[in-house]
Amino acid sequence: MIAVILFVGALLFACSMIFISGGFKKAFWVTVGLILTVGSIILMSLNYNQSFGMKPVTVSHRYPLTSSISGKRPVLLYHQLGTKNERVYLYKSNPLEHRLQRTKPAQGPVTVTPNASRNQVEVTKTYRVYQNEELRLLFSVGVKDHQYVMTQWHFSLKPGWRLVGTK
C-alpha cells in the first residue's frame, strides 16, 4: 500500500508541475504530491531500518536436558570458537535421540546456570509482528510479518553436571 501511495504522490507531483497553470491551485497540488512522495519514502525507510510499526513477540519452550554423552556423570559439551567467550553447546533434549543439537552463537546469546533445581534448556525465539492490521496493510510489501529476530538458549544444570570442551 505504501508503494501505491508513493506512486500516486510522484504522479500527482509530476502532473501538477506539468499540466496545472501557475497560482495557488498549482502550489497546493505540488505540495500535496511532494508531501505524499517524501512521506512515503521516509516511512518506508523507517520500516525497513527500524521496524516502524512492529512489536517484538517472544515464544519460549522448555525441554528436559539429558547428558550429551553416556557415562557416570552427566555432561554438557561445548566447542570453543576462537579466543572469545563464544561457545557452541551440544545438547540433547530427548534421551532417545542419538544426534546432538547445537546452539548458534550468531543467532543469539547462550547462558548456563549451574546448581539449578532441575535440568532443562529454555529456547526463546523473538519475532517482529505488525502492531495492527492497518500497519500490516500499509507496509506488507516492504517487510514481512512474523520476521525472525534472534534465539536465546538458557541451560539450567543440577549440581554434579560438568561442562566439557571438545576439540
N, C-alpha and C positions, 0 to 999 in steps of 0.2 A: 504494500500500500504506500509506503514511503517513497518507493521508486516512481509510482504513478504521480504522487504529489510533486516530486522533483521534476518529472517530465512536464506536467501541467504548468508548474511555475516557470520553467525555462521557456516553454512555448508562449505563455502569456507575456513574459518579459520581451521576447523577441518580436512577437506580433504587435505589441503595443508600441515598441520602439519604431517599427517599420510603417504600420498602417494607420495609426491614430495621429491626427494632426495635433500641433502644439497646443498647450494650455493645461488647465487643471485636470481635465479628463485623462490626458496622456500621462501626466505626472503621477496621478493616482494609480493607474493600471501598471505603469512601470514599477512603482514602489511595491505594489502587491505582488507582482511577479518576482521581483528581486527578493522580497521577504520570504516567499514560498521556496524559492530556489536555495537561498543561503540557509534558511532554517532547516530545510530537508537535509542538506549536506552536513550541517552541524549535528543534527540528531542522528544521522547515520553513522558519523564518526564516533560520537559518544557511545552509541550502542555497540559498535564494533570493538572499540578500545576499552571501554569501562563498563560494559554490560548494563547500559542505561535501560531501566525498565524491568530489570531482572532481579530476583532474590535467590539467595543460596538455600538449598534444601539438602539436609543430610539424612542418610539411610545407614543405620548401624545393624550389624549382625554379629552375634556371639556364637563361637564354636568351641567345643571342648578341645583341649590340646593334649596330644599324646606325644611320647618321646619320638624324636626324629630317627633314632636308631634303636634297635633292640639291645638290651643289656641290663645290668643290675641297677644302675642309676639312670633316672630319666635325664635326657639331654636335649637341648635346643641348639642346633647347629647354625653357624653363621659363616659367611665368607667376607673377608675384609676387602674393601675396594680402595686401592691406592693408599695414601698416607693419611687421609682424612678420617673422620669418625663415621664414615658411611659403611654400612654393612648390609649384605643381603642375607636375610634369615631364611632358613629352610625348615619347614614345619609340616606336621600332619595334624589335620583336624578330625580324622577318622582313623581308628586303629586298623581297619580292614584295608586301607589304602596302602599301596606299595610305593607310589610316586610321591615325592615331597613337593609341597607347594612353596613358592618363593615370594618374598616381598620385593617391591621395585622401588628403590630409593628415589628414582626420578619422578615417580608419581606422588610421593608424599612421605612424611616422617614416620619413623618406627620408634616406639617406646617399649621398654621392658621394665616391668615392676616385679622385683624378687620378693619373696616372703609374703605372697598374697594368700588369700583364703582358699582359692581354687585355681586350677589350671584352665586357662581359656585364652583365646585370641579374639579380640574385637576388631572387626574390619568396618571402618566408617568411610563411606563414599559420599562425596559432596558434588552436587549438580547445581546448575543455574536454571531456573524456570521463570517464565514471564509472570509478572505480578498480577495481571488480569487479562481478560480476553481482548480488550481493546488494544493493549500494548502488543499482544501477540499478533493481532491482525496488522498492526502498523509496521512492525519490524520483522515479520516472519520470513521475509526474503533474505535479509542480511545474516542473522544469527538464528540457528535452530533452537527450538525449545528443548529442554532437558539436556543441556550442554554439560558434559563431564568436566569437573574442575580438578579434583585430587582424591587420593585414597590415603587413609591413615590406618596403621596397624598398631594395636596395643596388646602386648603379651603380658599376661599375669601368670607368675610361676610360684608354685608352692615351695616351701623350704625343701632342700635336697636336690633341686634341679641345678644342672650345670650348663653354662654357656661354653660351647666348644667351637673353636675356629677350624675351618678346613683350608686346605691349600689348593 
